Amino acid sequence: MRALSLVIMLFAFWLLLSGYFTPFLIAMGALCAIAVVALGHRMDIVDHEGMPVHLSWRVVFYWPWLAKEIAKSAWDVSRIIVNPRLPVSPRLVRAKSSQKTAVGVVTYANSITLTPGTVSIDVKPGEILVHALTRESAAGLLEGEMDRRVTRFEGRS
């Protein structure tokens, strides 16, 4: 199942980037996708973490929410930058991490870093050390909404 979904995803990505649809090039793209997945399978890297198909349908709910949070944070950081007083109050906070899998923890840490004004610095079991640009961004992170959503995305409520 994982190998097949990976072949389909790689081939679709190849088609998207290629833009050429001659029979020969389509066949070569499919052959290359199959060869890459076969090599990855032989190297034992086509696993539940490398291709988390069990998270596929949850992406539909998580990514739009994350995109909205990124846009809101980008707007806030932009307002700070153009303010002549530059109202920053940088701080380090320890955010609780309730994820149980490596994919969940990495998703949470990367989601924090993708959100402008916050950067994940260190990951330890049960917590992530985060640098926040303002008091408000630190408080928003400590509310735990992102932690809850990533835990739900991971498959644990």
Order of alpha helices (4+ residues) and beta strands (2+ residues): alpha-alpha-alpha-beta-alpha-beta-beta-alpha-alpha
